Amino acid sequence: MSFFSRISQKPGFRQVFNVLKNKYFIVTFLFLVWILFFDTNNLITWYKDLKQLAWQNRQKVYYQNAIKQADEKLQELASNKDSLEKFAREQYLFHQAGEDVYVLEDGQ
C-alpha cells in the first residue's frame, strides 16, 4: 500500500481535503495571496515603508536635538561677549593684530 493511499484512508485527511477542495476556501486563499504578495500595498512594501518611517523618526529626533543645542549655543553667545570671542577664536581662528594663532589637534 502506497503512502498516499494510507493517508487518504484516514478520516481526518478526508475532512482536510474537503475543506481544501471547497471553492470558497480556494477563492479566499487566492485573495489573501494576492493581497499579501502581489498587490501594490503588499507585505514587502509595507515592511519597507515601516522601516523608512522609523529611520525618518530617528532623523527627526536627531535634528530636533541638534536644533535645541544650536539654540542653546546661540543664546550663550548672545548673552556673553567673552564666550562670543572664545567661539570666534576657536571656530574661525580669529586673532587680534600682532597675535599668532596656533592650532593643536589631538593625535589619533
C-alpha positions in Angstrom: 0.0 0.0 0.0 1.5 3.4 -1.0 2.0 6.3 1.3 -0.8 8.4 -0.3 -3.4 5.6 -0.2 -2.6 5.0 3.5 -3.1 8.7 4.3 -6.2 9.1 2.2 -7.9 6.3 4.2 -7.7 8.3 7.5 -10.9 10.2 8.3 -9.0 13.5 9.2 -7.4 13.6 5.8 -10.8 13.5 4.1 -12.1 16.4 6.1 -9.0 18.5 5.4 -9.1 17.5 1.7 -12.8 18.5 1.5 -12.0 21.9 3.1 -9.2 22.5 0.6 -11.5 21.5 -2.3 -14.1 24.0 -1.2 -14.4 26.8 -3.8 -14.9 29.5 -1.1 -11.7 28.4 0.6 -9.8 28.5 -2.7 -11.1 31.9 -3.6 -10.3 33.3 -0.1 -6.8 31.7 -0.2 -6.1 33.2 -3.6 -7.4 36.6 -2.5 -5.1 36.6 0.6 -2.1 35.5 -1.5 -2.8 38.3 -4.0 -3.2 41.0 -1.3 -0.2 39.8 0.7 2.3 39.4 -2.2 1.2 40.9 -5.5 -0.9 44.0 -4.6 0.8 47.4 -4.7 0.5 47.6 -0.9 1.9 44.1 -0.3 3.8 42.9 2.8 7.2 43.7 1.4 6.3 47.3 0.5 4.6 47.7 3.9 7.7 46.5 5.7 10.0 48.8 3.7 7.7 51.8 4.4 7.7 51.0 8.1 11.5 50.8 8.1 11.8 54.1 6.3 9.3 55.7 8.7 11.3 54.5 11.7 14.5 55.9 10.1 12.8 59.2 9.4 11.6 59.4 13.0 15.2 58.8 14.2 16.3 61.6 11.9 13.6 63.9 13.2 14.7 63.3 16.8 18.4 63.9 15.9 17.7 67.1 14.1 15.4 68.3 16.9 18.2 67.7 19.4 20.7 69.5 17.1 18.4 72.5 16.8 18.0 72.6 20.6 21.8 72.5 21.1 22.3 75.2 18.4 19.7 77.4 20.1 21.4 77.0 23.5 24.8 77.8 21.9 23.3 80.9 20.2 21.7 82.0 23.5 25.1 81.6 25.2 26.9 83.5 22.5 24.3 86.3 22.5 24.4 86.8 26.3 28.2 86.8 26.9 30.8 88.8 25.0 33.7 86.6 26.3 32.0 83.4 25.0 31.5 85.1 21.7 35.2 85.9 21.4 36.2 82.4 22.5 33.9 80.9 19.9 35.2 83.1 17.1 38.8 82.3 18.1 38.2 78.6 18.3 35.9 78.1 15.3 37.1 80.7 12.8 40.7 81.3 14.0 40.1 85.0 14.6 43.0 86.8 16.1 43.9 90.3 17.1 46.7 92.4 15.5 50.1 91.2 16.5 48.9 87.8 17.7 49.9 84.4 16.4 47.4 81.6 16.3 48.5 78.0 16.7 46.0 75.2 16.2 46.8 72.0 18.1 44.9 68.8 17.2 44.7 65.7 19.3 46.8 62.9 17.9 44.8 59.8 16.8 
